[in-house]
Structures are given as C-alpha cells and as structure tokens.
Amino acid sequence: MCSSPSPDWQRLAVFLPHLQIVHHIQGRLRLRLLPSILTVLSSVSEQELRQYLTAIPGIVELRLNKPAASLIIIYNAMQIQSSWWERLILASNADLPALLTEIGVHASFCPQETRP
C-alpha cells in the first residue's frame, strides 16, 4: 500500500516536466525553464522552488536567471552521478522515490497522474 507523499517531493514531481537539460558537465547542470512552468510558478514562490531543490543532497548552489529562463545547478559530483540528472528529469512520479533514494533521500509517492 502506498503512503501519503511528502509535499516537497510531490512539488518536485510537478516541476520536472517543465525542465529541460540544456548543458551538462560533471558538477554543473544548466536547465531551461519551459514556458509551461509559469502555470506551476503561479502557485509557488521562487523561495519555495529553491527550498525544494536545495533539499536534494549534493546540491551546492542554484542560480536562477529569469530573463534567460534558465537554472544552473552546481552539484557535488561525488554525491550525484551525472547520469542521475537525465533520469530525474525524465522520471515518472512512480520512479521518483527510487531515484531520490539513490542519493540518500527518503521519499514515497502515491502516483496520481502518469507523466509522459
């Protein structure tokens, strides 16, 4: 039986379909914020978005560039493998808890929607 999802990780799942990897070198990731993210951001502040992302172990720094609609994530490559990011961005809600567990985060979900 599925337990109730953590609001933070459920919110992370809401953001993922609106992110696209633009450039990635080990330890530094640049994401494009797709225009569709505006629907999500209308109910969440920039501070809350930062809190959700910085709760991921290994994230060292976040740089949001609103005019360029991009987000740079500096991360500890010893804690998070490069390939993990692409798997995260493409993950379904059902896969997200296992991905987060790989880097030391306990998360559980009761998937309500299937992501494409």
N, CA and C atoms as an extended XYZ file, in Angstrom:
348
Properties=species:S:1:pos:R:3:atomname:S:1:resname:S:1:resid:I:1 pbc="F F F"
N         0.841       -1.193        0.000 N   MET     1
C         0.000        0.000        0.000 CA  MET     1
C         0.880        1.247        0.000 C   MET     1
N         0.431        2.252       -0.638 N   CYS     2
C         1.198        3.485       -0.829 CA  CYS     2
C         0.925        4.451        0.307 C   CYS     2
N         1.969        5.066        0.839 N   SER     3
C         1.783        6.075        1.881 CA  SER     3
C         1.615        7.450        1.250 C   SER     3
N         1.174        8.379        2.042 N   SER     4
C         0.933        9.739        1.557 CA  SER     4
C         2.243       10.402        1.144 C   SER     4
N         2.270       11.104        0.022 N   PRO     5
C         3.518       11.714       -0.439 CA  PRO     5
C         3.901       12.934        0.376 C   PRO     5
N         5.197       13.156        0.473 N   SER     6
C         5.699       14.369        1.098 CA  SER     6
C         5.382       15.542        0.188 C   SER     6
N         4.857       16.640        0.716 N   PRO     7
C         4.543       17.784       -0.137 CA  PRO     7
C         5.746       18.293       -0.924 C   PRO     7
N         6.937       18.306       -0.317 N   ASP     8
C         8.117       18.792       -1.014 CA  ASP     8
C         8.424       17.945       -2.243 C   ASP     8
N         8.439       16.647       -2.096 N   TRP     9
C         8.796       15.781       -3.216 CA  TRP     9
C         7.665       15.709       -4.230 C   TRP     9
N         6.444       15.831       -3.781 N   GLN    10
C         5.323       15.880       -4.718 CA  GLN    10
C         5.436       17.151       -5.560 C   GLN    10
N         5.833       18.245       -4.958 N   ARG    11
C         6.003       19.506       -5.683 CA  ARG    11
C         7.150       19.380       -6.690 C   ARG    11
N         8.218       18.700       -6.290 N   LEU    12
C         9.331       18.465       -7.212 CA  LEU    12
C         8.829       17.724       -8.447 C   LEU    12
N         7.984       16.742       -8.254 N   ALA    13
C         7.429       15.981       -9.375 CA  ALA    13
C         6.616       16.881      -10.300 C   ALA    13
N         5.988       17.899       -9.757 N   VAL    14
C         5.208       18.839      -10.567 CA  VAL    14
C         6.120       19.700      -11.437 C   VAL    14
N         7.311       20.040      -10.934 N   PHE    15
C         8.245       20.884      -11.683 CA  PHE    15
C         8.937       20.162      -12.834 C   PHE    15
N         9.236       18.884      -12.651 N   LEU    16
C        10.087       18.158      -13.595 CA  LEU    16
C         9.663       18.219      -15.061 C   LEU    16
N         8.374       18.094      -15.396 N   PRO    17
C         8.000       18.136      -16.822 CA  PRO    17
C         8.266       19.492      -17.483 C   PRO    17
N         8.552       20.500      -16.684 N   HIS    18
C         8.747       21.858      -17.194 CA  HIS    18
C        10.221       22.250      -17.275 C   HIS    18
N        11.101       21.260      -17.121 N   LEU    19
C        12.541       21.486      -17.155 CA  LEU    19
C        13.162       20.695      -18.295 C   LEU    19
N        14.173       21.273      -18.895 N   GLN    20
C        14.875       20.617      -19.995 CA  GLN    20
C        16.377       20.840      -19.809 C   GLN    20
N        17.152       19.765      -19.928 N   ILE    21
C        18.603       19.891      -19.807 CA  ILE    21
C        19.140       20.558      -21.065 C   ILE    21
N        19.867       21.658      -20.871 N   VAL    22
C        20.452       22.402      -21.985 CA  VAL    22
C        21.941       22.090      -22.104 C   VAL    22
N        22.618       22.040      -20.975 N   HIS    23
C        24.061       21.796      -20.976 CA  HIS    23
C        24.422       21.100      -19.680 C   HIS    23
N        25.343       20.148      -19.767 N   HIS    24
C        25.708       19.418      -18.571 CA  HIS    24
C        27.166       18.981      -18.639 C   HIS    24
N        27.925       19.415      -17.664 N   ILE    25
C        29.255       18.873      -17.441 CA  ILE    25
C        29.254       18.403      -15.994 C   ILE    25
N        30.120       17.470      -15.679 N   GLN    26
C        30.128       16.915      -14.339 CA  GLN    26
C        30.254       18.034      -13.302 C   GLN    26
N        29.269       18.103      -12.407 N   GLY    27
C        29.257       19.103      -11.349 CA  GLY    27
C        28.473       20.366      -11.659 C   GLY    27
N        28.044       20.527      -12.922 N   ARG    28
C        27.305       21.740      -13.313 CA  ARG    28
C        26.254       21.389      -14.362 C   ARG    28
N        25.029       21.782      -14.078 N   LEU    29
C        23.899       21.480      -14.944 CA  LEU    29
C        23.147       22.765      -15.246 C   LEU    29
N        22.837       22.991      -16.527 N   ARG    30
C        22.001       24.146      -16.882 CA  ARG    30
C        20.687       23.628      -17.428 C   ARG    30
N        19.608       24.084      -16.823 N   LEU    31
C        18.256       23.683      -17.216 CA  LEU    31
C        17.519       24.853      -17.844 C   LEU    31
N        16.760       24.583      -18.867 N   ARG    32
C        15.850       25.558      -19.451 CA  ARG    32
C        14.522       25.416      -18.719 C   ARG    32
N        13.961       26.540      -18.320 N   LEU    33
C        12.624       26.564      -17.736 CA  LEU    33
C        11.651       26.767      -18.886 C   LEU    33
N        10.903       25.733      -19.207 N   LEU    34
C         9.961       25.816      -20.321 CA  LEU    34
C         8.828       26.788      -19.981 C   LEU    34
N         8.247       27.427      -20.978 N   PRO    35
C         7.169       28.393      -20.705 CA  PRO    35
C         6.020       27.809      -19.871 C   PRO    35
N         5.798       26.517      -19.986 N   SER    36
C         4.717       25.885      -19.233 CA  SER    36
C         4.931       25.937      -17.721 C   SER    36
N         6.148       26.249      -17.275 N   ILE    37
C         6.415       26.313      -15.834 CA  ILE    37
C         5.670       27.477      -15.178 C   ILE    37
N         5.270       28.455      -15.985 N   LEU    38
C         4.548       29.602      -15.423 CA  LEU    38
C         3.265       29.182      -14.721 C   LEU    38
N         2.617       28.139      -15.212 N   THR    39
C         1.396       27.666      -14.554 CA  THR    39
C         1.700       27.119      -13.168 C   THR    39
N         2.856       26.487      -13.017 N   VAL    40
C         3.261       25.949      -11.717 CA  VAL    40
C         3.740       27.071      -10.802 C   VAL    40
N         4.517       27.988      -11.346 N   LEU    41
C         5.092       29.057      -10.534 CA  LEU    41
C         4.055       30.041      -10.014 C   LEU    41
N         2.890       30.053      -10.626 N   SER    42
C         1.847       30.956      -10.137 CA  SER    42
C         1.393       30.573       -8.730 C   SER    42
N         1.625       29.306       -8.335 N   SER    43
C         1.209       28.872       -7.006 CA  SER    43
C         2.387       28.631       -6.060 C   SER    43
N         3.616       28.895       -6.533 N   VAL    44
C         4.802       28.645       -5.721 CA  VAL    44
C         5.768       29.816       -5.875 C   VAL    44
N         6.333       30.252       -4.770 N   SER    45
C         7.292       31.356       -4.838 CA  SER    45
C         8.667       30.847       -5.272 C   SER    45
N         9.504       31.778       -5.707 N   GLU    46
C        10.877       31.428       -6.076 CA  GLU    46
C        11.600       30.825       -4.877 C   GLU    46
N        11.340       31.357       -3.694 N   GLN    47
C        11.968       30.835       -2.474 CA  GLN    47
C        11.575       29.381       -2.243 C   GLN    47
N        10.305       29.046       -2.451 N   GLU    48
C         9.864       27.664       -2.276 CA  GLU    48
C        10.545       26.746       -3.284 C   GLU    48
N        10.670       27.195       -4.528 N   LEU    49
C        11.356       26.399       -5.548 CA  LEU    49
C        12.788       26.119       -5.110 C   LEU    49
N        13.455       27.121       -4.612 N   ARG    50
C        14.831       26.944       -4.124 CA  ARG    50
C        14.869       25.939       -2.970 C   ARG    50
N        13.895       26.016       -2.072 N   GLN    51
C        13.860       25.092       -0.937 CA  GLN    51
C        13.702       23.648       -1.410 C   GLN    51
N        12.836       23.421       -2.384 N   TYR    52
C        12.630       22.055       -2.896 CA  TYR    52
C        13.912       21.512       -3.494 C   TYR    52
N        14.604       22.340       -4.263 N   LEU    53
C        15.808       21.873       -4.956 CA  LEU    53
C        17.002       21.747       -4.016 C   LEU    53
N        17.158       22.686       -3.091 N   THR    54
C        18.307       22.609       -2.190 CA  THR    54
C        18.134       21.500       -1.149 C   THR    54
N        16.958       20.932       -1.024 N   ALA    55
C        16.750       19.795       -0.128 CA  ALA    55
C        17.372       18.526       -0.704 C   ALA    55
N        17.756       18.551       -1.973 N   ILE    56
C        18.404       17.397       -2.591 CA  ILE    56
C        19.861       17.387       -2.146 C   ILE    56
N        20.301       16.307       -1.470 N   PRO    57
C        21.693       16.245       -1.015 CA  PRO    57
C        22.665       16.346       -2.194 C   PRO    57
N        23.714       17.108       -2.015 N   GLY    58
C        24.712       17.235       -3.060 CA  GLY    58
C        24.590       18.516       -3.863 C   GLY    58
N        23.473       19.223       -3.730 N   ILE    59
C        23.336       20.494       -4.434 CA  ILE    59
C        24.131       21.544       -3.660 C   ILE    59
N        25.051       22.176       -4.360 N   VAL    60
C        25.942       23.149       -3.746 CA  VAL    60
C        25.422       24.569       -3.950 C   VAL    60
N        24.905       24.843       -5.142 N   GLU    61
C        24.471       26.206       -5.476 CA  GLU    61
C        23.409       26.160       -6.566 C   GLU    61
N        22.490       27.112       -6.494 N   LEU    62
C        21.478       27.308       -7.535 CA  LEU    62
C        21.586       28.738       -8.026 C   LEU    62
N        21.519       28.916       -9.353 N   ARG    63
C        21.498       30.259       -9.932 CA  ARG    63
C        20.340       30.333      -10.918 C   ARG    63
N        19.346       31.111      -10.568 N   LEU    64
C        18.184       31.288      -11.425 CA  LEU    64
C        18.367       32.545      -12.256 C   LEU    64
N        18.216       32.413      -13.564 N   ASN    65
C        18.306       33.557      -14.469 CA  ASN    65
C        16.932       33.697      -15.123 C   ASN    65
N        16.102       34.539      -14.541 N   LYS    66
C        14.733       34.697      -15.036 CA  LYS    66
C        14.671       35.199      -16.478 C   LYS    66
N        15.429       36.243      -16.857 N   PRO    67
C        15.343       36.708      -18.246 CA  PRO    67
C        15.720       35.635      -19.272 C   PRO    67
N        16.658       34.776      -18.922 N   ALA    68
C        17.074       33.709      -19.840 CA  ALA    68
C        16.261       32.435      -19.635 C   ALA    68
N        15.385       32.434      -18.655 N   ALA    69
C        14.573       31.258      -18.319 CA  ALA    69
C        15.451       30.025      -18.138 C   ALA    69
N        16.485       30.189      -17.309 N   SER    70
C        17.372       29.058      -17.068 CA  SER    70
C        17.722       28.952      -15.586 C   SER    70
N        18.118       27.756      -15.216 N   LEU    71
C        18.511       27.471      -13.849 CA  LEU    71
C        19.817       26.690      -13.910 C   LEU    71
N        20.826       27.184      -13.228 N   ILE    72
C        22.097       26.476      -13.145 CA  ILE    72
C        22.164       25.814      -11.778 C   ILE    72
N        22.497       24.534      -11.808 N   ILE    73
C        22.660       23.767      -10.576 CA  ILE    73
C        24.113       23.324      -10.499 C   ILE    73
N        24.786       23.767       -9.452 N   ILE    74
C        26.138       23.300       -9.165 CA  ILE    74
C        25.971       22.198       -8.116 C   ILE    74
N        26.536       21.029       -8.409 N   TYR    75
C        26.337       19.903       -7.507 CA  TYR    75
C        27.643       19.156       -7.263 C   TYR    75
N        27.662       18.410       -6.177 N   ASN    76
C        28.813       17.598       -5.820 CA  ASN    76
C        28.752       16.311       -6.637 C   ASN    76
N        29.653       16.167       -7.591 N   ALA    77
C        29.658       15.007       -8.486 CA  ALA    77
C        30.042       13.719       -7.751 C   ALA    77
N        30.573       13.835       -6.561 N   MET    78
C        30.870       12.642       -5.758 CA  MET    78
C        29.589       12.087       -5.128 C   MET    78
N        28.586       12.932       -4.949 N   GLN    79
C        27.324       12.504       -4.359 CA  GLN    79
C        26.285       12.144       -5.408 C   GLN    79
N        26.306       12.845       -6.530 N   ILE    80
C        25.289       12.645       -7.572 CA  ILE    80
C        26.006       12.380       -8.887 C   ILE    80
N        25.733       11.223       -9.467 N   GLN    81
C        26.324       10.888      -10.759 CA  GLN    81
C        25.685       11.730      -11.855 C   GLN    81
N        26.454       12.044      -12.879 N   SER    82
C        25.954       12.850      -13.993 CA  SER    82
C        24.703       12.253      -14.621 C   SER    82
N        24.677       10.945      -14.810 N   SER    83
C        23.544       10.288      -15.478 CA  SER    83
C        22.253       10.373      -14.663 C   SER    83
N        22.368       10.619      -13.366 N   TRP    84
C        21.195       10.687      -12.497 CA  TRP    84
C        20.264       11.831      -12.906 C   TRP    84
N        20.834       12.941      -13.352 N   TRP    85
C        20.028       14.122      -13.675 CA  TRP    85
C        19.076       13.863      -14.832 C   TRP    85
N        19.559       13.238      -15.882 N   GLU    86
C        18.674       12.954      -17.012 CA  GLU    86
C        17.572       11.987      -16.606 C   GLU    86
N        17.943       11.004      -15.805 N   ARG    87
C        16.923       10.070      -15.316 CA  ARG    87
C        15.891       10.795      -14.450 C   ARG    87
N        16.334       11.782      -13.656 N   LEU    88
C        15.412       12.558      -12.824 CA  LEU    88
C        14.446       13.362      -13.681 C   LEU    88
N        14.973       14.085      -14.658 N   ILE    89
C        14.135       14.949      -15.496 CA  ILE    89
C        13.090       14.126      -16.254 C   ILE    89
N        13.445       12.920      -16.655 N   LEU    90
C        12.537       12.070      -17.428 CA  LEU    90
C        11.709       11.115      -16.572 C   LEU    90
N        11.895       11.143      -15.268 N   ALA    91
C        11.251       10.170      -14.374 CA  ALA    91
C         9.743       10.352      -14.295 C   ALA    91
N         9.067        9.234      -14.171 N   SER    92
C         7.631        9.276      -13.870 CA  SER    92
C         7.490        9.493      -12.366 C   SER    92
N         6.311        9.857      -11.928 N   ASN    93
C         6.080       10.040      -10.497 CA  ASN    93
C         6.393        8.752       -9.738 C   ASN    93
N         6.069        7.615      -10.336 N   ALA    94
C         6.308        6.327       -9.684 CA  ALA    94
C         7.802        6.036       -9.535 C   ALA    94
N         8.630        6.522      -10.446 N   ASP    95
C        10.077        6.277      -10.401 CA  ASP    95
C        10.822        7.246       -9.492 C   ASP    95
N        10.230        8.368       -9.190 N   LEU    96
C        10.917        9.416       -8.438 CA  LEU    96
C        11.409        8.963       -7.065 C   LEU    96
N        10.627        8.252       -6.262 N   PRO    97
C        11.146        7.838       -4.952 CA  PRO    97
C        12.426        7.005       -5.044 C   PRO    97
N        12.492        6.082       -5.992 N   ALA    98
C        13.693        5.250       -6.139 CA  ALA    98
C        14.891        6.096       -6.552 C   ALA    98
N        14.674        7.051       -7.432 N   LEU    99
C        15.772        7.932       -7.852 CA  LEU    99
C        16.289        8.760       -6.678 C   LEU    99
N        15.389        9.279       -5.881 N   LEU   100
C        15.793       10.080       -4.733 CA  LEU   100
C        16.509        9.222       -3.693 C   LEU   100
N        16.075        7.978       -3.533 N   THR   101
C        16.724        7.061       -2.602 CA  THR   101
C        18.171        6.811       -3.003 C   THR   101
N        18.450        6.794       -4.309 N   GLU   102
C        19.821        6.576       -4.794 CA  GLU   102
C        20.801        7.610       -4.249 C   GLU   102
N        20.318        8.800       -3.960 N   ILE   103
C        21.216        9.848       -3.454 CA  ILE   103
C        20.963       10.160       -1.974 C   ILE   103
N        20.244        9.266       -1.302 N   GLY   104
C        20.084        9.392        0.139 CA  GLY   104
C        18.861       10.132        0.624 C   GLY   104
N        17.862       10.311       -0.230 N   VAL   105
C        16.627       10.986        0.170 CA  VAL   105
C        15.537        9.945        0.297 C   VAL   105
N        14.821        9.956        1.419 N   HIS   106
C        13.680        9.056        1.562 CA  HIS   106
C        12.441        9.787        1.064 C   HIS   106
N        11.790        9.210        0.077 N   ALA   107
C        10.571        9.817       -0.470 CA  ALA   107
C         9.634        8.707       -0.898 C   ALA   107
N         8.352        8.917       -0.684 N   SER   108
C         7.375        7.956       -1.174 CA  SER   108
C         6.242        8.718       -1.842 C   SER   108
N         5.694        8.110       -2.862 N   PHE   109
C         4.631        8.731       -3.638 CA  PHE   109
C         3.479        7.773       -3.834 C   PHE   109
N         2.312        8.310       -3.972 N   CYS   110
C         1.148        7.594       -4.448 CA  CYS   110
C         0.838        8.269       -5.780 C   CYS   110
N         1.364        7.763       -6.891 N   PRO   111
C         1.184        8.453       -8.163 CA  PRO   111
C        -0.287        8.670       -8.493 C   PRO   111
N        -0.621        9.906       -8.792 N   GLN   112
C        -1.994       10.232       -9.147 CA  GLN   112
C        -2.126       10.437      -10.647 C   GLN   112
N        -1.038       10.811      -11.279 N   GLU   113
C        -1.037       11.043      -12.717 CA  GLU   113
C         0.174       10.352      -13.298 C   GLU   113
N         0.075        9.954      -14.544 N   THR   114
C         1.219        9.411      -15.238 CA  THR   114
C         1.828       10.509      -16.065 C   THR   114
N         3.132       10.697      -15.889 N   ARG   115
C         3.823       11.712      -16.694 CA  ARG   115
C         4.165       11.112      -18.041 C   ARG   115
N         4.188       11.923      -19.088 N   PRO   116
C         4.559       11.400      -20.398 CA  PRO   116
C         5.996       10.940      -20.441 C   PRO   116
